[in-house]
Amino acid sequence: MRTPSDTTCVSPGSRLHEVIARIQRRLEGEEGFTLVELTIVLLIMGILLSIAVPSYLTFKDNASKTAAKADVALALRSVASYGADNYPSSPADPDPGVSTSDSGYAGMRLDFLQAKYDASLSLTAGAPYVVNPVGFAGTATDFCLTATVGRWTAAQRGIDNPVALGISFDGPTCTVH
């Protein structure tokens, strides 16, 4: 039996029905979002994009730098092997059909490195590797190896020098800025 004070209580089930009924009335009507609601959503999206886009571009730029340096390091193994195998009368001469009198890094070409030492090296001109670019005179003890990824170029001159990284490359001196 209910007391008069119990008639003012609302059961959880009836409250849920009331909320569902309100939602259904809203969905059935022709009402849409207000201009203020749309403006707030666009403002939030703008703020999120202003944070996300620069972060993405920085991440992509750092990935290009790392990839260019890694490409030079990968190809350097083949270059070192070429220099060790390339001497007169060598049984492992990497380019016997071209020259049997050169030594060290003299006469080194990307196709020799790809054929003899690392088949994964791309032979597409400048993508990403260049060996002894135009204007650079490779010798028995000196070479220039570059790899470009995105806007970054990594270059190494000679076997003992560190890999240099930059946006602007100067072929005759094998330097990047």
C-alpha positions in Angstrom: 0.0 0.0 0.0 1.3 3.4 -0.9 1.4 6.3 1.4 0.6 9.9 0.1 4.3 10.8 0.3 5.2 7.9 -2.0 3.3 9.5 -5.0 5.9 12.1 -5.4 8.7 9.6 -5.8 9.9 8.8 -9.3 11.1 5.3 -10.1 14.2 4.9 -12.2 12.3 3.1 -14.9 9.8 6.0 -15.4 12.7 8.6 -15.5 14.4 6.5 -18.3 11.1 6.4 -20.3 10.9 10.2 -20.0 14.4 10.7 -21.3 13.8 8.3 -24.2 10.6 10.1 -25.0 12.3 13.5 -25.1 15.0 12.1 -27.4 12.4 10.6 -29.7 10.5 14.0 -29.9 13.8 15.8 -30.8 14.7 13.3 -33.5 11.2 13.4 -35.0 11.2 17.2 -35.2 12.8 19.4 -37.8 15.2 20.9 -35.3 18.9 20.9 -36.1 22.1 22.3 -34.6 22.2 25.9 -33.7 24.8 28.2 -35.2 26.6 28.4 -31.8 26.9 24.7 -31.6 28.3 24.4 -35.1 30.7 27.3 -34.4 32.0 25.5 -31.2 32.5 22.3 -33.1 34.5 24.1 -35.9 36.6 25.9 -33.3 37.5 22.7 -31.5 38.4 21.0 -34.9 40.6 24.0 -35.8 42.4 23.8 -32.5 43.0 20.1 -32.9 44.3 20.6 -36.4 46.6 23.4 -35.4 48.2 21.0 -32.9 48.2 17.8 -35.1 49.5 19.1 -38.4 52.8 20.6 -37.2 53.4 17.5 -35.1 52.9 15.3 -38.1 55.1 17.4 -40.4 57.9 17.4 -37.8 57.6 13.7 -37.4 57.7 13.2 -41.2 60.8 15.5 -41.5 62.7 13.6 -38.8 61.8 10.3 -40.5 63.3 11.7 -43.8 66.5 12.7 -42.1 66.9 9.3 -40.4 66.1 7.4 -43.6 68.7 9.4 -45.6 71.4 8.7 -43.1 70.4 5.0 -42.9 70.6 4.7 -46.7 74.1 6.1 -46.8 75.1 3.7 -43.9 73.6 0.8 -45.8 75.4 1.6 -49.1 78.6 2.3 -47.3 79.1 -1.4 -46.5 79.0 -2.1 -50.3 81.4 0.7 -51.0 83.9 -0.6 -48.4 83.7 -4.0 -49.9 84.3 -2.6 -53.4 87.3 -0.7 -52.2 88.8 -3.8 -50.6 88.2 -6.1 -53.7 89.2 -3.6 -56.4 93.0 -3.9 -57.0 94.9 -5.2 -60.0 94.8 -9.0 -60.5 92.2 -9.4 -57.7 90.2 -12.6 -58.0 87.2 -10.8 -56.7 87.6 -7.7 -58.9 84.1 -6.1 -59.0 84.5 -4.6 -62.4 86.9 -6.8 -64.4 85.2 -6.1 -67.7 85.7 -2.3 -67.3 89.3 -2.1 -65.9 91.8 -4.5 -64.5 94.3 -1.7 -63.5 92.2 0.4 -61.2 92.3 0.1 -57.4 90.4 1.2 -54.4 87.4 3.3 -55.1 88.5 4.3 -58.6 85.9 3.4 -61.3 83.2 2.7 -58.7 79.7 2.9 -60.0 76.3 2.2 -58.5 75.6 -0.7 -60.9 78.8 -2.5 -59.8 77.8 -2.1 -56.1 74.3 -3.4 -56.8 75.4 -6.4 -59.0 78.2 -7.6 -56.8 77.5 -6.5 -53.2 73.9 -5.5 -52.5 71.0 -6.2 -54.8 68.7 -3.9 -52.8 70.5 -0.8 -54.0 68.3 1.1 -56.4 69.7 1.8 -59.8 67.2 4.6 -60.5 69.2 7.7 -61.1 69.3 9.8 -57.9 66.7 7.7 -56.1 68.0 7.6 -53.5 71.7 6.9 -54.2 74.3 8.8 -56.1 77.9 7.6 -56.3 80.5 10.2 -57.3 78.0 12.9 -58.5 78.7 15.1 -61.5 81.7 17.4 -60.8 83.2 15.1 -58.2 86.3 13.2 -59.2 86.5 9.9 -57.4 89.9 8.4 -56.8 91.5 5.3 -55.5 91.2 6.7 -51.9 88.3 9.1 -52.2 84.6 8.8 -53.2 81.3 10.6 -52.6 78.2 8.7 -51.7 74.8 10.4 -51.3 71.3 9.4 -50.5 68.3 11.8 -50.7 65.0 11.2 -48.9 62.4 14.0 -49.1 64.2 17.3 -48.9 67.2 15.9 -47.0 70.4 14.7 -48.5 73.0 12.7 -46.6 76.5 12.6 -48.0 79.7 10.9 -47.1 83.1 11.7 -48.6 85.7 9.0 -48.1 85.4 6.0 -45.8 86.6 7.7 -42.6 84.5 10.8 -42.7 81.1 11.2 -40.9 77.8 11.3 -42.7 76.8 14.9 -43.3 73.1 15.9 -43.5 71.5 18.9 -45.1 69.1 20.4 -47.6 71.5 21.9 -50.1 74.1 19.6 -51.8 77.2 20.7 -53.6 78.4 17.9 -55.9 82.0 19.0 -56.7 82.9 19.2 -53.0 80.6 16.5 -51.7 79.2 18.8 -49.0 75.7 19.5 -47.7 74.4 22.7 -46.1 
